[in-house]
Amino acid sequence: MEKENRNSFFLIDGTANPAPLGLLAFGMTTVLLNLHNAGYFALGSMIMGMGIFYGGLAQVIAGIMEWKKNNTFGTTAFCSYGFFWISLVALLILPGLGLAAAPEKVAMGSYLVMWGIFTTVMFVATLKMNRAIQFVFGSLALLFFLLAAGDFTGNAAITTIAGYEGIICGLSAIYAGLGQVLNEVYQKDFVPL
């Protein structure tokens, strides 16, 4: 009995919840990119910087922290979307550096469809989670498919609509992330999730 208690001591996880970091990194970067997609400002270094460092690296760090917590969903989601942001920035800057050709519209649409399929399956997993996370993943799946449709058709109106939908998606992730922080600080359901 004593040996069992000693071993279980080492299984206690006293690390912080990494989900708010991942959700905020995803949400804030998504809002900024989709303000561009909605036509509010040009694609520039601000979005690229957010994509590499906050949307990208911060989410990968959150995913690794979720691995430590034995959370397969969190690890898969945060690492995948972190590397999504890094790969998206690479797709945008490599042509400008002369290191690769810019992706054709059909290639970019295919890239976005693959992310839409992945996100749809992740959404199915969220059906066992809170409504806020369900909304984030459901709206993200829709966003990927709208962006893909914009690329496949060349219809700028679809991309603009996707931009507005993406702003909503990003804001929902910010809400979920900050809600988790506030609920933990106040040690009660301060923000409904």
Beta strands, then each sheet from edge to edge (+ up, - down):
end
